[in-house]
Each structure stands twice: as structure tokens, then as C-alpha cells.
Amino acid sequence: MVVQVNVKLDERILREVEELVEKGRVRTKREAFEKALLLLLKSYKSPELAERIDSVRKGTERMRGATEAVVEAHEEEDEQL
């Protein structure tokens, strides 16, 4: 769903966005603003995601890795042959 939002901007920002459109970097002003907002949102979410990854990692540090488990399984298989 697309929603229309009216925003007041500094003229310099608008001129730079229009320049991006003229140079073909983005197709429309809307695309430029959407990309900019998505980058902003990602920049705020990145630290939160890193924190979550670290908390999962801390809980699994003492567990053996997948590679070690596969190697061990192959060694056990070889011993049975």
C-alpha cells in the first residue's frame, strides 16, 4: 500500500535529489526518498541486529561447530567400516 506524505524540505536537498534524477542515478524523486529512508531505517536497525546476533553467539560459544560435528560423524562412520 502506498501512502502520500507531504514533507517540507530544505531547497538544497530537493535540488540535489532532482540532480540525482537528472543524472539517472534514480528514476524518480520518490525512488530517491524511499531509498534514503530505507538506508536510515537500516542504520538504526543494524546495531539492534548485531546485539541479537551477539546474544545468540554468547549462548552457543561452548557448543561444537557444525564442521566439527560433521568430521566427527565421518570418523565414527569410518570406524564402523
VOKOL-683729 format. One line per field, with one value per atom (N, C-alpha, C, CB): residue number from 0; residue in three letters; atom name; x, y, z. Coordinates in Angstrom, 3 decimals, decimal comma. Last residue first. Glycine has a CB too. Layout:
N
seq: [NUM/...];
type: [ALA/...];
atom: [CA/...];
px: [X/...];
py: [Y/...];
pz: [Z/...];
//
This chain:
81
seq: [80/80/80/80/79/79/79/79/78/78/78/78/77/77/77/77/76/76/76/76/75/75/75/75/74/74/74/74/73/73/73/73/72/72/72/72/71/71/71/71/70/70/70/70/69/69/69/69/68/68/68/68/67/67/67/67/66/66/66/66/65/65/65/65/64/64/64/64/63/63/63/63/62/62/62/62/61/61/61/61/60/60/60/60/59/59/59/59/58/58/58/58/57/57/57/57/56/56/56/56/55/55/55/55/54/54/54/54/53/53/53/53/52/52/52/52/51/51/51/51/50/50/50/50/49/49/49/49/48/48/48/48/47/47/47/47/46/46/46/46/45/45/45/45/44/44/44/44/43/43/43/43/42/42/42/42/41/41/41/41/40/40/40/40/39/39/39/39/38/38/38/38/37/37/37/37/36/36/36/36/35/35/35/35/34/34/34/34/33/33/33/33/32/32/32/32/31/31/31/31/30/30/30/30/29/29/29/29/28/28/28/28/27/27/27/27/26/26/26/26/25/25/25/25/24/24/24/24/23/23/23/23/22/22/22/22/21/21/21/21/20/20/20/20/19/19/19/19/18/18/18/18/17/17/17/17/16/16/16/16/15/15/15/15/14/14/14/14/13/13/13/13/12/12/12/12/11/11/11/11/10/10/10/10/9/9/9/9/8/8/8/8/7/7/7/7/6/6/6/6/5/5/5/5/4/4/4/4/3/3/3/3/2/2/2/2/1/1/1/1/0/0/0/0];
type: [LEU/LEU/LEU/LEU/GLN/GLN/GLN/GLN/GLU/GLU/GLU/GLU/ASP/ASP/ASP/ASP/GLU/GLU/GLU/GLU/GLU/GLU/GLU/GLU/GLU/GLU/GLU/GLU/HIS/HIS/HIS/HIS/ALA/ALA/ALA/ALA/GLU/GLU/GLU/GLU/VAL/VAL/VAL/VAL/VAL/VAL/VAL/VAL/ALA/ALA/ALA/ALA/GLU/GLU/GLU/GLU/THR/THR/THR/THR/ALA/ALA/ALA/ALA/GLY/GLY/GLY/GLY/ARG/ARG/ARG/ARG/MET/MET/MET/MET/ARG/ARG/ARG/ARG/GLU/GLU/GLU/GLU/THR/THR/THR/THR/GLY/GLY/GLY/GLY/LYS/LYS/LYS/LYS/ARG/ARG/ARG/ARG/VAL/VAL/VAL/VAL/SER/SER/SER/SER/ASP/ASP/ASP/ASP/ILE/ILE/ILE/ILE/ARG/ARG/ARG/ARG/GLU/GLU/GLU/GLU/ALA/ALA/ALA/ALA/LEU/LEU/LEU/LEU/GLU/GLU/GLU/GLU/PRO/PRO/PRO/PRO/SER/SER/SER/SER/LYS/LYS/LYS/LYS/TYR/TYR/TYR/TYR/SER/SER/SER/SER/LYS/LYS/LYS/LYS/LEU/LEU/LEU/LEU/LEU/LEU/LEU/LEU/LEU/LEU/LEU/LEU/LEU/LEU/LEU/LEU/LEU/LEU/LEU/LEU/ALA/ALA/ALA/ALA/LYS/LYS/LYS/LYS/GLU/GLU/GLU/GLU/PHE/PHE/PHE/PHE/ALA/ALA/ALA/ALA/GLU/GLU/GLU/GLU/ARG/ARG/ARG/ARG/LYS/LYS/LYS/LYS/THR/THR/THR/THR/ARG/ARG/ARG/ARG/VAL/VAL/VAL/VAL/ARG/ARG/ARG/ARG/GLY/GLY/GLY/GLY/LYS/LYS/LYS/LYS/GLU/GLU/GLU/GLU/VAL/VAL/VAL/VAL/LEU/LEU/LEU/LEU/GLU/GLU/GLU/GLU/GLU/GLU/GLU/GLU/VAL/VAL/VAL/VAL/GLU/GLU/GLU/GLU/ARG/ARG/ARG/ARG/LEU/LEU/LEU/LEU/ILE/ILE/ILE/ILE/ARG/ARG/ARG/ARG/GLU/GLU/GLU/GLU/ASP/ASP/ASP/ASP/LEU/LEU/LEU/LEU/LYS/LYS/LYS/LYS/VAL/VAL/VAL/VAL/ASN/ASN/ASN/ASN/VAL/VAL/VAL/VAL/GLN/GLN/GLN/GLN/VAL/VAL/VAL/VAL/VAL/VAL/VAL/VAL/MET/MET/MET/MET];
atom: [N/CA/C/CB/N/CA/C/CB/N/CA/C/CB/N/CA/C/CB/N/CA/C/CB/N/CA/C/CB/N/CA/C/CB/N/CA/C/CB/N/CA/C/CB/N/CA/C/CB/N/CA/C/CB/N/CA/C/CB/N/CA/C/CB/N/CA/C/CB/N/CA/C/CB/N/CA/C/CB/N/CA/C/CB/N/CA/C/CB/N/CA/C/CB/N/CA/C/CB/N/CA/C/CB/N/CA/C/CB/N/CA/C/CB/N/CA/C/CB/N/CA/C/CB/N/CA/C/CB/N/CA/C/CB/N/CA/C/CB/N/CA/C/CB/N/CA/C/CB/N/CA/C/CB/N/CA/C/CB/N/CA/C/CB/N/CA/C/CB/N/CA/C/CB/N/CA/C/CB/N/CA/C/CB/N/CA/C/CB/N/CA/C/CB/N/CA/C/CB/N/CA/C/CB/N/CA/C/CB/N/CA/C/CB/N/CA/C/CB/N/CA/C/CB/N/CA/C/CB/N/CA/C/CB/N/CA/C/CB/N/CA/C/CB/N/CA/C/CB/N/CA/C/CB/N/CA/C/CB/N/CA/C/CB/N/CA/C/CB/N/CA/C/CB/N/CA/C/CB/N/CA/C/CB/N/CA/C/CB/N/CA/C/CB/N/CA/C/CB/N/CA/C/CB/N/CA/C/CB/N/CA/C/CB/N/CA/C/CB/N/CA/C/CB/N/CA/C/CB/N/CA/C/CB/N/CA/C/CB/N/CA/C/CB/N/CA/C/CB/N/CA/C/CB/N/CA/C/CB/N/CA/C/CB/N/CA/C/CB/N/CA/C/CB/N/CA/C/CB/N/CA/C/CB/N/CA/C/CB/N/CA/C/CB/N/CA/C/CB/N/CA/C/CB];
px: [33,306/33,549/34,672/33,823/33,347/32,382/32,600/30,981/35,149/35,497/34,584/35,419/33,699/34,884/35,283/36,060/31,798/31,358/32,515/30,772/33,425/32,680/32,217/31,457/34,249/35,235/34,563/35,999/31,820/32,538/33,564/33,229/31,272/30,335/31,014/29,088/33,432/33,289/32,363/32,753/32,785/34,047/33,953/35,236/30,358/30,385/31,646/30,308/31,199/30,202/30,215/28,805/32,930/33,443/32,485/33,680/31,071/32,169/32,724/33,283/29,464/28,882/29,972/28,014/31,190/30,717/30,186/31,831/30,065/30,975/30,348/31,312/29,417/28,969/29,963/27,554/30,222/30,802/30,367/30,420/28,730/30,191/30,794/30,797/26,040/26,461/27,974/25,879/25,496/24,845/25,306/23,391/26,852/27,322/26,708/26,992/25,246/26,599/27,109/27,544/22,986/22,871/24,242/22,242/24,115/23,489/23,305/22,134/25,018/25,978/25,372/26,495/22,543/23,479/24,492/24,201/21,522/20,824/21,739/19,591/23,396/23,207/22,546/22,367/22,936/24,251/24,169/25,287/20,341/20,577/21,913/20,545/20,863/19,951/20,173/18,484/22,535/23,061/22,169/23,201/20,620/21,866/22,427/22,894/18,518/18,273/19,559/17,376/19,544/19,072/18,870/17,780/20,149/21,231/20,822/21,631/17,643/18,648/19,756/19,253/16,512/15,930/16,923/14,666/18,217/18,111/17,574/17,208/17,645/19,003/19,008/19,908/14,950/15,318/16,729/15,214/15,209/14,535/14,855/13,028/16,535/17,149/16,526/17,005/14,653/15,967/16,642/16,863/12,572/12,351/13,681/11,552/13,791/13,377/13,142/12,116/14,215/15,329/14,972/15,729/11,609/12,575/13,748/13,079/10,597/10,022/10,999/8,692/12,012/12,267/11,738/11,610/13,078/12,146/12,577/10,691/15,295/14,317/13,422/13,465/18,693/17,383/16,386/16,945/20,678/21,046/19,808/21,774/20,271/19,869/20,252/20,459/20,665/21,846/21,511/22,903/18,097/18,609/19,797/19,013/18,079/17,123/17,638/15,708/20,051/20,198/19,277/19,905/18,846/20,078/20,336/21,283/16,820/16,476/17,684/15,945/18,397/17,601/17,229/16,321/19,394/20,319/19,592/21,053/17,049/17,857/18,808/18,662/16,261/15,418/16,212/14,208/18,330/18,123/17,315/17,409/17,944/19,201/19,043/20,336/15,480/15,612/16,855/15,642/14,365/15,281/15,466/16,655/10,921/12,353/13,128/12,625/8,010/8,720/10,213/8,335/5,833/7,011/7,596/8,064/3,083/3,575/4,699/2,427/2,569/3,009/3,523/4,110/0,465/1,051/1,364/0,099/1,185/0,513/1,216/0,510/0,603/1,355/0,522/1,714/0,841/0,000/0,896/-0,962];
py: [-49,123/-49,872/-50,811/-48,954/-47,717/-48,811/-49,664/-48,269/-45,704/-46,707/-47,935/-46,104/-44,096/-44,811/-45,926/-43,841/-43,067/-43,902/-44,733/-43,036/-41,525/-42,630/-43,617/-42,087/-39,672/-40,521/-41,734/-39,726/-38,448/-39,188/-40,127/-38,218/-37,220/-38,207/-39,060/-37,508/-35,428/-36,489/-37,598/-35,911/-33,749/-34,501/-35,675/-33,586/-32,693/-33,479/-34,334/-32,560/-31,318/-32,381/-33,274/-31,784/-29,401/-30,413/-31,593/-29,794/-27,931/-28,620/-29,720/-27,633/-26,820/-27,768/-28,571/-27,032/-26,668/-26,125/-27,221/-25,367/-27,257/-27,505/-26,997/-29,013/-24,680/-25,791/-26,007/-25,524/-22,410/-23,660/-24,875/-23,859/-20,396/-20,427/-21,767/-19,331/-19,893/-21,099/-21,250/-21,097/-17,512/-18,698/-19,986/-18,574/-15,726/-15,944/-17,204/-14,731/-15,768/-16,310/-16,629/-15,326/-14,429/-15,824/-16,482/-15,928/-11,921/-12,643/-14,120/-12,009/-11,208/-11,421/-12,209/-10,091/-10,903/-11,931/-12,240/-11,476/-8,719/-10,005/-11,138/-9,966/-6,755/-7,131/-8,496/-6,079/-6,581/-7,019/-7,471/-5,886/-5,537/-6,858/-7,413/-6,805/-3,022/-3,942/-5,373/-3,524/-1,875/-2,153/-3,131/-0,842/-1,861/-2,626/-2,891/-1,900/-0,064/-1,464/-2,275/-2,082/2,343/2,241/0,793/3,011/1,770/2,238/2,168/3,676/1,139/0,078/0,501/-0,295/3,726/2,678/1,547/2,124/4,948/5,472/4,400/6,712/3,411/3,438/3,935/4,327/4,095/2,715/2,621/1,864/6,811/6,418/4,979/6,594/6,617/7,341/6,924/8,858/5,252/4,654/5,307/4,787/7,160/5,829/5,161/4,952/9,315/9,462/8,108/10,309/8,151/8,693/8,786/10,074/7,555/6,472/6,938/5,969/10,188/9,237/8,097/8,679/11,172/11,730/10,774/13,132/8,432/9,480/10,022/8,936/6,866/7,183/8,357/5,972/7,710/7,179/7,600/7,700/8,502/7,668/7,009/8,525/10,245/8,858/7,940/8,340/12,886/12,091/10,615/12,233/13,661/14,113/13,279/15,578/12,513/12,052/12,425/12,664/14,009/12,552/11,971/11,900/16,499/16,266/14,761/16,957/16,176/16,393/16,145/17,821/16,055/14,888/15,010/14,755/18,643/17,511/16,245/17,268/20,100/20,292/19,112/21,618/19,199/18,926/19,067/19,867/20,261/18,817/18,453/18,321/22,994/22,363/20,849/22,700/23,537/23,607/22,894/25,050/21,385/22,450/22,396/22,311/20,429/20,158/21,429/19,148/19,078/20,318/20,018/21,485/16,643/16,943/18,279/15,818/14,542/15,864/16,234/16,925/11,360/12,138/13,474/11,383/8,727/10,021/10,781/10,844/5,313/6,415/7,707/6,208/2,165/3,411/4,514/3,759/-1,172/0,000/1,248/-0,009];
pz: [9,531/8,285/8,428/7,142/11,835/11,736/10,507/11,726/11,320/12,314/12,217/13,714/9,556/9,060/10,013/8,867/11,326/10,203/9,679/9,073/12,931/13,536/12,446/14,338/11,008/11,675/12,303/12,744/10,393/9,352/9,973/8,376/12,845/12,308/11,237/11,725/13,000/13,996/13,490/15,315/10,861/10,862/11,825/11,245/11,804/10,571/10,515/9,338/14,115/14,224/12,987/14,426/13,016/13,948/14,064/15,332/11,536/10,856/11,739/10,473/13,535/12,590/11,882/11,561/16,720/15,452/14,549/14,750/20,065/18,942/17,658/18,820/22,469/21,626/20,499/21,057/23,663/24,168/23,360/25,620/22,403/22,283/22,691/23,124/22,554/21,841/21,746/20,462/23,778/24,303/23,665/24,139/22,176/23,547/24,155/24,419/19,882/19,829/21,228/19,134/20,783/20,364/20,384/18,956/21,282/22,389/22,039/22,746/18,710/19,795/20,940/20,308/17,439/16,972/18,063/15,678/18,877/18,910/18,482/18,015/18,149/19,554/19,680/20,278/15,414/15,898/17,353/15,755/15,476/14,916/15,401/13,383/16,568/17,253/16,770/17,023/14,612/15,960/16,743/16,746/12,370/12,363/13,762/11,544/12,600/12,926/13,039/11,885/11,755/13,127/13,551/13,290/9,133/10,004/11,474/9,636/8,080/8,241/9,201/6,879/8,047/8,884/9,137/8,232/6,161/7,510/8,459/7,534/3,891/4,439/5,884/3,576/3,568/3,861/4,441/2,599/2,942/4,178/4,557/4,036/0,471/1,591/2,916/1,397/-1,057/-0,810/0,396/-2,056/-1,041/-0,476/-0,134/-1,458/-2,355/-0,964/-0,306/-0,876/-4,893/-4,122/-2,640/-4,658/-5,697/-5,522/-4,663/-6,890/-5,867/-4,917/-4,637/-5,453/-7,989/-6,656/-5,594/-6,504/-10,136/-9,701/-8,344/-9,630/-10,760/-11,801/-11,426/-12,093/-9,981/-9,581/-10,653/-8,146/-11,694/-10,527/-9,914/-9,451/-13,765/-13,953/-12,808/-15,205/-13,506/-13,852/-14,052/-12,770/-12,676/-13,972/-14,443/-13,891/-10,108/-11,119/-12,507/-10,874/-8,869/-8,957/-10,022/-7,600/-9,016/-9,774/-9,917/-9,081/-7,203/-8,611/-9,503/-8,825/-4,899/-5,302/-6,774/-4,426/-4,880/-5,010/-5,434/-3,692/-4,533/-5,750/-5,954/-5,669/-1,988/-3,148/-4,447/-3,161/-0,459/-0,507/-1,747/0,772/-0,857/-1,285/-1,400/-0,299/0,357/-1,103/-1,608/-1,554/2,873/2,512/0,992/3,272/2,864/2,754/2,494/1,649/4,197/3,877/3,927/4,871/2,874/3,677/3,241/3,553/2,831/2,471/3,434/2,506/1,579/2,734/2,229/3,554/0,589/0,254/1,535/-0,651/0,540/1,228/0,852/2,780/-0,842/-0,930/-0,292/-2,413/0,000/0,000/0,000/1,224];
//
